[in-house]
Amino acid sequence: MAAPGPEVPSELSPAAAPGKARDPELGGLFPPCCYLPGEQSEDTARKKPRITTEVSSRKCQQALAELESVLSHLEDFFARTLVPRVLILLGGNALSPKEFYELDLSRLAPFSVDQSLSTAACLRRLFRAIFMADAFSELQAPPLMGTIVMVQGHRDCGEDWFRPKLNYRVPSRGHKLTVTLSCGRPSIPAVASEDYIWFQAPVTLKGFHE
């Protein structure tokens, strides 16, 4: 009489594991909470783009709100004092930016209305000068960089939003592009350098990727 074969434990028998799912190709046993790579519900797949869009939208709204705040306070600053120069610093910090633009306004006639260009015309000429100069064409597409705005004004102008920087000096490093604006008329009278100081916007504008 032949000896009976070894008994297969019930816990290892596929038929004895009703609470587990069987992979037909691998023959392995997986508990219901485990999924193979790529197994995702349609709801999960739909949620990811939606979450990404919401985050991008919040970043965009925050960046626009900060930009609007800086421009609004900058407009108030121009109404408060003569502004010989403005700096737009990109990347790094205020002392050592990666690149920056200097707007020289010292050749503009103050409080002149007649025979002057409109704001729109000035902006068109300004951006045309920047694009035609092509000063940063050798640079590759830069990463996201913070933007710092510095503005020069009278030390006693009573400004309380921009922060005074008494010992600030225009950076000597980094790629620099100077844009000089003039109206073809007598420029701002020479002012004592000690009477005009740099002010820094308390907000660093940050970019974002879609």
C-alpha positions as CSV (number, residue, x, y, z in Angstrom):
1,M,0.0,0.0,0.0
2,A,1.5,3.3,-1.0
3,A,2.3,5.9,1.7
4,P,0.2,9.0,1.7
5,G,1.9,12.1,0.3
6,P,2.8,15.1,2.5
7,E,-0.2,17.2,3.5
8,V,-0.3,20.7,2.2
9,P,-0.9,23.2,5.0
10,S,-4.3,24.9,4.5
11,E,-2.8,28.4,5.0
12,L,-0.6,28.0,2.0
13,S,-3.3,26.6,-0.3
14,P,-4.7,29.2,-2.7
15,A,-8.2,27.9,-2.2
16,A,-7.9,28.3,1.6
17,A,-7.2,32.1,1.3
18,P,-10.5,33.7,0.6
19,G,-9.3,37.1,1.9
20,K,-6.4,37.4,-0.6
21,A,-6.1,38.2,-4.3
22,R,-4.2,35.9,-6.6
23,D,-2.0,37.3,-9.4
24,P,-2.7,34.9,-12.3
25,E,0.7,35.4,-13.9
26,L,3.0,35.2,-10.8
27,G,0.9,32.9,-8.8
28,G,1.7,35.0,-5.7
29,L,-0.7,36.0,-3.0
30,F,-1.4,39.6,-2.2
31,P,-3.6,41.0,0.5
32,P,-6.4,43.2,-0.7
33,C,-4.6,46.4,0.5
34,C,-1.6,45.8,-1.8
35,Y,-1.6,46.9,-5.4
36,L,0.9,46.3,-8.2
37,P,2.7,49.3,-9.6
38,G,0.4,51.2,-12.0
39,E,-2.8,50.1,-10.3
40,Q,-4.5,53.4,-9.4
41,S,-8.1,54.2,-9.3
42,E,-9.5,56.7,-11.8
43,D,-10.3,59.1,-8.9
44,T,-6.7,59.2,-7.8
45,A,-5.5,59.8,-11.3
46,R,-7.9,62.7,-11.7
47,K,-7.0,64.3,-8.4
48,K,-3.3,64.8,-9.1
49,P,-3.6,67.3,-12.0
50,R,-6.4,69.1,-10.1
51,I,-4.1,69.5,-7.0
52,T,-1.2,70.7,-9.2
53,T,-3.4,73.2,-10.9
54,E,-4.7,74.6,-7.6
55,V,-1.1,75.0,-6.2
56,S,0.0,76.7,-9.4
57,S,-3.0,79.1,-9.3
58,R,-2.3,80.0,-5.6
59,K,1.4,80.8,-6.4
60,C,0.3,82.9,-9.4
61,Q,-2.2,84.9,-7.4
62,Q,0.4,85.4,-4.6
63,A,3.1,86.6,-7.1
64,L,0.6,89.0,-8.7
65,A,-0.5,90.4,-5.4
66,E,3.0,91.0,-4.3
67,L,3.9,92.7,-7.6
68,E,0.8,94.9,-7.4
69,S,1.8,95.9,-3.8
70,V,5.4,96.9,-4.9
71,L,4.1,98.9,-7.9
72,S,1.6,100.7,-5.8
73,H,4.1,101.7,-3.2
74,L,6.6,102.6,-5.9
75,E,4.1,105.0,-7.4
76,D,3.6,106.6,-4.0
77,F,7.4,106.9,-3.6
78,F,7.7,108.8,-6.9
79,A,5.0,111.2,-5.8
80,R,6.9,111.8,-2.5
81,T,10.4,112.6,-3.8
82,L,12.6,112.9,-6.9
83,V,13.9,109.5,-7.9
84,P,17.3,109.7,-9.7
85,R,17.7,105.9,-10.1
86,V,16.0,102.5,-9.7
87,L,17.6,99.1,-9.5
88,I,15.9,95.8,-10.4
89,L,18.0,93.0,-8.9
90,L,17.6,89.4,-10.1
91,G,18.9,86.4,-8.1
92,G,21.5,86.3,-5.3
93,N,20.9,89.2,-2.8
94,A,20.9,93.0,-2.8
95,L,24.7,93.2,-2.5
96,S,25.6,90.5,-5.0
97,P,22.8,89.8,-7.6
98,K,23.3,87.4,-10.5
99,E,22.1,90.2,-12.9
100,F,20.4,93.5,-12.6
101,Y,18.9,96.5,-14.4
102,E,19.7,100.1,-13.5
103,L,17.2,102.8,-14.6
104,D,18.9,106.2,-14.7
105,L,16.2,108.8,-14.4
106,S,18.5,111.7,-13.6
107,R,18.1,113.3,-17.1
108,L,14.3,113.7,-16.8
109,A,12.9,117.1,-16.2
110,P,11.0,117.0,-12.9
111,F,7.3,117.9,-12.8
112,S,7.3,118.6,-16.6
113,V,4.0,118.1,-18.3
114,D,4.1,120.0,-21.6
115,Q,6.0,118.5,-24.5
116,S,6.6,115.3,-22.7
117,L,6.0,111.8,-23.8
118,S,3.0,109.9,-22.5
119,T,3.5,107.0,-20.1
120,A,2.6,104.5,-22.8
121,A,5.2,106.0,-25.2
122,C,7.8,106.0,-22.5
123,L,7.2,102.3,-21.7
124,R,7.3,101.3,-25.3
125,R,10.7,103.1,-25.7
126,L,12.0,101.6,-22.5
127,F,11.2,98.0,-23.4
128,R,12.4,98.5,-27.0
129,A,15.8,99.7,-25.6
130,I,16.0,96.6,-23.3
131,F,15.1,94.1,-26.1
132,M,17.4,95.8,-28.7
133,A,20.3,95.8,-26.3
134,D,20.0,92.0,-25.9
135,A,22.5,92.2,-23.1
136,F,21.8,88.8,-21.6
137,S,21.5,86.8,-24.9
138,E,24.6,84.7,-23.9
139,L,22.9,83.5,-20.8
140,Q,21.0,80.2,-20.8
141,A,17.4,80.0,-19.5
142,P,17.8,81.0,-15.9
143,P,16.2,79.1,-12.9
144,L,13.6,80.8,-10.8
145,M,15.1,83.9,-9.2
146,G,13.9,86.3,-6.6
147,T,13.5,90.0,-7.6
148,I,14.6,92.9,-5.3
149,V,13.6,96.5,-6.1
150,M,15.8,99.3,-4.9
151,V,14.9,103.0,-5.4
152,Q,16.9,106.1,-4.7
153,G,15.2,109.1,-3.0
154,H,15.7,111.9,-0.5
155,R,16.6,110.8,3.0
156,D,14.0,113.1,4.5
157,C,11.1,112.1,2.2
158,G,9.2,110.4,5.1
159,E,8.9,107.0,3.4
160,D,7.8,104.3,5.7
161,W,7.3,101.2,3.5
162,F,10.6,101.0,1.6
163,R,13.4,100.4,4.0
164,P,16.3,102.9,4.1
165,K,19.7,101.5,3.3
166,L,22.2,104.3,4.3
167,N,25.4,102.5,3.3
168,Y,24.1,100.7,0.2
169,R,26.3,100.8,-3.0
170,V,25.4,99.7,-6.5
171,P,26.8,96.2,-7.0
172,S,29.9,95.9,-9.0
173,R,29.4,92.2,-9.9
174,G,26.8,90.4,-12.0
175,H,25.5,91.1,-15.5
176,K,24.3,94.7,-15.6
177,L,22.2,96.6,-18.1
178,T,21.8,100.4,-17.6
179,V,18.8,102.1,-19.2
180,T,19.0,105.9,-19.3
181,L,15.8,107.9,-19.7
182,S,15.8,111.5,-20.9
183,C,13.3,114.0,-22.2
184,G,15.7,116.2,-24.2
185,R,15.3,119.1,-21.8
186,P,17.2,120.3,-18.8
187,S,17.7,117.4,-16.4
188,I,17.2,117.2,-12.7
189,P,19.4,119.8,-11.0
190,A,22.6,118.4,-9.4
191,V,21.7,117.2,-5.9
192,A,24.0,116.6,-3.0
193,S,24.8,112.9,-3.0
194,E,24.6,112.7,0.8
195,D,20.9,113.9,0.6
196,Y,19.8,110.9,-1.5
197,I,20.0,107.4,-0.2
198,W,18.8,103.9,-1.4
199,F,15.6,102.4,-0.2
200,Q,14.8,98.7,-0.5
201,A,11.3,97.1,-1.0
202,P,10.6,94.8,2.0
203,V,9.2,92.2,-0.3
204,T,11.2,89.9,-2.5
205,L,9.2,89.0,-5.6
206,K,9.4,85.2,-6.3
207,G,8.7,83.6,-9.6
208,F,7.0,80.2,-10.2
209,H,6.8,77.4,-12.7
210,E,3.6,76.2,-14.2
